Amino acid sequence: MSYFDAASSAPLHPVARQALQASLDEGWADPARLYREGRRARLLLDAAREAAADAVGCRPDELVFTPSGTRAVHSGVAGVLAGRRRVGRHLVVSAVEHSSVLHAAAALEAEGGSVTEVGVDRAGAVSAAAFAAALRADTALACLQSANHEVGTVQPVAEAAEACRAAGVPLLVDAAQSLAWGRVEGDWSLLTGSAHKWGGPAGVGLLVVRKGVRFAAQGPADERESGRAAGFENIPAVVAAAASLRAVRAEAAAEDARLRELTERIRARVPGLVPDVEVVGDPARRLPHVVTFSCLYVDGETLLHELDRAGFSVSSGSSCTSSTLTPSHVLRAMGVLSEGNVRVSLPFGTAEGDVERFLEVLPGTVAAVRERLGATAVTAPAPEGEASLVVDALGKRCPIPVIELAKVIGDVPVGGTVTVLSDDEAARLDIPAWCEMRGQEYVGEEPAERGSAYVVRRLS
């Protein structure tokens, strides 16, 4: 079995396991107590904080441990918004932030605040100039991830931080995906991370608040972690998190080069092995271990199940899953194909042979799913046909509306149109993406009695 979902959660690093087992015997006491066991626990906690702070690039007294990366984000956003309430209630985020940031933004809007989402290009990258332009006199906080969790695109954090500093606005950086690979550059104000992303144990996050940032911790006061993270510290887990972060950093340079070559191999070869595939994300400014692609005419949930049966654990931002009927907000913001989406994120130590076997298995797996959905009947456009056609795909879910469109586009002449009637939310993204991939013109969306009417003009 090959585990290719490190961006969701990395396997526990051997150093983390060793540190966890050792500190279970030494770090069980209350670090706030003055007796011997308490002092020993305090020494472990302080050493872990210093190691984590060194890895992040901050002072130890600026870093606190939280129960998760999500809690770190929520505490960071809430604390700054409360601390800078007199400035205003405006928050700036990118459209591709992790859901924890977007949920915090939604909570602010529910309380009467305002949020500006900065869009991204088709590679998933934020424009530093657009981010700077979103800052206002009443902006209390801005948030920008260091690298995207679904497509691996690295964001211009240093440039955004410079703009925020000039505007007097703190910048919170969600660095969960990138901390294993190095420090986040730039003059940021707050930073969050999550240990299970770099091979530490789940249940440990970190929040860094630079000195000078106005911050008012929310919720009942607690003497633990400078009042910014309530509850008894899980010292064994914290020690393991810090130890594993230091360990992966020592391996990062070599693994960066090795895994980048493997993901580049996937990026280069998949379009040749599988027809009608779009590789998404920035080809150069990206995390070394993440590669994402989408396959036309494929049910994403079925594809993931079939790859799992073949021995590969991958994830997806596809809309075609039982848990959601809407596309990934990241893929939607990028304007790229969502159906049949596969994210491969390689953990440290991934063998070259596992990647080669994945490339061998993938074409047959995609072909089998397409055949099951009837997509093998998709043919090249014919030279003659009706001037316009209407395809009724109401009640049919992704990827069926796109498959139906592809089947009939050849039945209209060049310049003719096909109107697809669909009530599937994913069609709003996937039909324009199909047109982009196949060189056809997306005319637009029109209201319909049920759902929407998507009009496509045949160009070739």
WOCOR-V327990 format. One record per residue. N is the residue number from 1. SS is DSSP state (helix for helix, strand for strand, loop for the rest). PSI is psi as a letter, one per 20 degrees, with the letter a starting at -180 (* if undefined). Layout:
BEGIN
[[N | SS | PSI] [N | SS | PSI]]
END
This chain:
BEGIN
[[1 | loop | p] [2 | strand | o] [3 | strand | o] [4 | loop | l] [5 | strand | l] [6 | loop | h] [7 | loop | h] [8 | loop | g] [9 | loop | p] [10 | loop | q] [11 | loop | q] [12 | loop | p] [13 | loop | q] [14 | helix | h] [15 | helix | h] [16 | helix | g] [17 | helix | g] [18 | helix | g] [19 | helix | h] [20 | helix | g] [21 | helix | g] [22 | helix | g] [23 | helix | i] [24 | helix | h] [25 | helix | h] [26 | helix | h] [27 | loop | k] [28 | loop | i] [29 | loop | r] [30 | loop | o] [31 | loop | i] [32 | loop | i] [33 | loop | q] [34 | loop | i] [35 | loop | r] [36 | helix | g] [37 | helix | h] [38 | helix | g] [39 | helix | h] [40 | helix | g] [41 | helix | h] [42 | helix | h] [43 | helix | g] [44 | helix | g] [45 | helix | g] [46 | helix | g] [47 | helix | h] [48 | helix | g] [49 | helix | g] [50 | helix | g] [51 | helix | g] [52 | helix | g] [53 | helix | h] [54 | helix | g] [55 | helix | h] [56 | helix | h] [57 | loop | l] [58 | loop | r] [59 | loop | q] [60 | helix | h] [61 | helix | j] [62 | helix | i] [63 | strand | p] [64 | strand | q] [65 | strand | p] [66 | strand | r] [67 | loop | i] [68 | loop | r] [69 | helix | h] [70 | helix | g] [71 | helix | h] [72 | helix | g] [73 | helix | g] [74 | helix | g] [75 | helix | g] [76 | helix | g] [77 | helix | g] [78 | helix | g] [79 | helix | g] [80 | helix | g] [81 | helix | h] [82 | helix | g] [83 | helix | h] [84 | loop | k] [85 | loop | h] [86 | loop | h] [87 | loop | g] [88 | loop | a] [89 | loop | l] [90 | strand | p] [91 | strand | p] [92 | strand | p] [93 | strand | r] [94 | strand | q] [95 | loop | i] [96 | loop | j] [97 | loop | q] [98 | loop | q] [99 | helix | h] [100 | helix | h] [101 | helix | g] [102 | helix | h] [103 | helix | h] [104 | helix | h] [105 | helix | g] [106 | helix | h] [107 | helix | h] [108 | helix | g] [109 | helix | h] [110 | helix | h] [111 | loop | j] [112 | loop | i] [113 | loop | a] [114 | strand | q] [115 | strand | p] [116 | strand | p] [117 | strand | p] [118 | strand | p] [119 | loop | r] [120 | strand | r] [121 | loop | a] [122 | loop | i] [123 | loop | i] [124 | loop | j] [125 | loop | q] [126 | strand | q] [127 | loop | p] [128 | helix | h] [129 | helix | g] [130 | helix | h] [131 | helix | g] [132 | helix | h] [133 | helix | h] [134 | loop | i] [135 | loop | p] [136 | loop | r] [137 | loop | h] [138 | loop | j] [139 | strand | o] [140 | strand | h] [141 | strand | q] [142 | strand | q] [143 | strand | p] [144 | loop | p] [145 | loop | q] [146 | loop | h] [147 | strand | q] [148 | loop | q] [149 | loop | i] [150 | loop | h] [151 | loop | i] [152 | loop | i] [153 | strand | p] [154 | strand | p] [155 | loop | q] [156 | loop | m] [157 | helix | g] [158 | helix | g] [159 | helix | g] [160 | helix | g] [161 | helix | h] [162 | helix | g] [163 | helix | g] [164 | helix | g] [165 | helix | g] [166 | helix | h] [167 | helix | i] [168 | loop | k] [169 | loop | p] [170 | strand | q] [171 | strand | p] [172 | strand | p] [173 | strand | o] [174 | strand | o] [175 | loop | k] [176 | loop | g] [177 | loop | i] [178 | loop | i] [179 | loop | h] [180 | loop | h] [181 | loop | i] [182 | loop | r] [183 | loop | q] [184 | loop | p] [185 | loop | q] [186 | loop | r] [187 | loop | l] [188 | loop | r] [189 | loop | h] [190 | strand | q] [191 | strand | q] [192 | strand | q] [193 | strand | r] [194 | strand | p] [195 | helix | h] [196 | helix | i] [197 | helix | h] [198 | loop | j] [199 | loop | j] [200 | loop | r] [201 | loop | q] [202 | loop | q] [203 | loop | j] [204 | loop | p] [205 | strand | r] [206 | strand | q] [207 | strand | p] [208 | strand | p] [209 | strand | o] [210 | loop | q] [211 | loop | p] [212 | loop | i] [213 | loop | p] [214 | loop | o] [215 | loop | p] [216 | loop | o] [217 | loop | p] [218 | loop | q] [219 | loop | r] [220 | loop | q] [221 | loop | q] [222 | loop | p] [223 | loop | i] [224 | helix | q] [225 | helix | l] [226 | helix | k] [227 | helix | j] [228 | loop | i] [229 | loop | o] [230 | loop | q] [231 | loop | q] [232 | loop | p] [233 | loop | p] [234 | loop | n] [235 | helix | g] [236 | helix | g] [237 | helix | h] [238 | helix | g] [239 | helix | g] [240 | helix | h] [241 | helix | g] [242 | helix | h] [243 | helix | g] [244 | helix | h] [245 | helix | g] [246 | helix | h] [247 | helix | g] [248 | helix | h] [249 | helix | h] [250 | helix | h] [251 | helix | i] [252 | helix | g] [253 | helix | g] [254 | helix | g] [255 | helix | h] [256 | helix | g] [257 | helix | g] [258 | helix | g] [259 | helix | h] [260 | helix | h] [261 | helix | h] [262 | helix | g] [263 | helix | h] [264 | helix | h] [265 | helix | g] [266 | helix | g] [267 | helix | g] [268 | helix | h] [269 | helix | h] [270 | helix | g] [271 | helix | h] [272 | helix | h] [273 | helix | h] [274 | loop | o] [275 | loop | q] [276 | loop | l] [277 | strand | p] [278 | strand | o] [279 | strand | p] [280 | strand | r] [281 | loop | r] [282 | loop | p] [283 | loop | h] [284 | loop | g] [285 | loop | m] [286 | strand | r] [287 | loop | q] [288 | loop | i] [289 | loop | j] [290 | strand | p] [291 | strand | p] [292 | strand | p] [293 | strand | q] [294 | strand | q] [295 | strand | p] [296 | loop | q] [297 | loop | k] [298 | loop | p] [299 | loop | o] [300 | helix | g] [301 | helix | g] [302 | helix | g] [303 | helix | g] [304 | helix | h] [305 | helix | g] [306 | helix | h] [307 | helix | h] [308 | helix | g] [309 | helix | h] [310 | loop | i] [311 | loop | k] [312 | strand | p] [313 | strand | o] [314 | loop | r] [315 | strand | r] [316 | loop | q] [317 | loop | j] [318 | loop | q] [319 | loop | i] [320 | loop | m] [321 | strand | q] [322 | loop | i] [323 | loop | i] [324 | strand | q] [325 | loop | j] [326 | loop | q] [327 | loop | r] [328 | loop | p] [329 | helix | h] [330 | helix | g] [331 | helix | h] [332 | helix | g] [333 | helix | h] [334 | helix | h] [335 | loop | k] [336 | loop | r] [337 | loop | p] [338 | loop | h] [339 | loop | q] [340 | loop | k] [341 | strand | p] [342 | strand | p] [343 | strand | p] [344 | strand | p] [345 | strand | o] [346 | loop | p] [347 | loop | r] [348 | loop | p] [349 | loop | j] [350 | loop | p] [351 | loop | q] [352 | helix | h] [353 | helix | h] [354 | helix | h] [355 | helix | g] [356 | helix | h] [357 | helix | h] [358 | helix | g] [359 | helix | h] [360 | helix | h] [361 | helix | h] [362 | helix | g] [363 | helix | g] [364 | helix | h] [365 | helix | g] [366 | helix | g] [367 | helix | g] [368 | helix | g] [369 | helix | g] [370 | helix | g] [371 | helix | h] [372 | helix | h] [373 | helix | i] [374 | loop | j] [375 | helix | i] [376 | helix | i] [377 | helix | i] [378 | loop | p] [379 | loop | r] [380 | loop | q] [381 | loop | q] [382 | loop | q] [383 | loop | h] [384 | loop | r] [385 | loop | a] [386 | strand | q] [387 | strand | h] [388 | strand | q] [389 | strand | q] [390 | strand | p] [391 | strand | p] [392 | strand | o] [393 | loop | k] [394 | loop | p] [395 | loop | i] [396 | loop | p] [397 | loop | r] [398 | loop | p] [399 | loop | j] [400 | helix | g] [401 | helix | h] [402 | helix | h] [403 | helix | g] [404 | helix | h] [405 | helix | g] [406 | helix | h] [407 | helix | h] [408 | helix | i] [409 | helix | h] [410 | helix | i] [411 | helix | i] [412 | strand | q] [413 | strand | r] [414 | strand | p] [415 | strand | i] [416 | strand | r] [417 | strand | q] [418 | strand | p] [419 | strand | p] [420 | strand | o] [421 | strand | p] [422 | strand | q] [423 | loop | j] [424 | loop | p] [425 | loop | h] [426 | loop | h] [427 | helix | h] [428 | helix | h] [429 | helix | g] [430 | helix | h] [431 | helix | g] [432 | helix | h] [433 | helix | h] [434 | helix | g] [435 | helix | g] [436 | helix | g] [437 | helix | h] [438 | helix | j] [439 | loop | k] [440 | loop | r] [441 | strand | p] [442 | strand | o] [443 | strand | g] [444 | strand | a] [445 | strand | p] [446 | strand | q] [447 | strand | q] [448 | loop | r] [449 | loop | h] [450 | loop | p] [451 | loop | c] [452 | strand | r] [453 | strand | o] [454 | strand | o] [455 | strand | p] [456 | strand | p] [457 | strand | p] [458 | loop | p] [459 | loop | h] [460 | loop | *]]
END
